[in-house]
Amino acid sequence: MKILNASIHSTLDYATVVAFASAPTLLGFSGAPAVLAYLLAGFHLAMTVLTDMPLGLMKIIPMRLHAMVEMLVGPTLIATALMAPSLVMGAQGFFVASGIAICTVWFLSDYRSATPSA
């Protein structure tokens, strides 16, 4: 069931950026987990700003490609946190939960609701 339209999805994308960017400070990450969180925040911000959706600013990336990236990032984040716990020491739960959230938003999003810009 696709209950999240493109407007809601883009709002959730910006919330995800805030979550990744603030996690090191709020949850006390340092080292590799903090770097990973900041990298994910930057990557997610770039994808959101560049995607052709309601809150995208430059509308370069088609929503379909945005969906494919999210489809890959969520499971990869979960697998990385579970299979390489030394990489995300002390932050494993955050990264697993983030991956699950990304997968859930991907599953519930109606990516066709974004009308491509002219």
Secondary structure, 3 states (H helix, E strand, C coil): CCCECHHHHHHHHHHHHHHHHHHHHHHCCCHHHHHHHHHHHHHHHHHHHHECCCCCCCCCECHHHHHHHHHHHHHHHHHHHHHCCCCCCCCHHHHHHHHHHHHHHHHHECHHHCCCCC
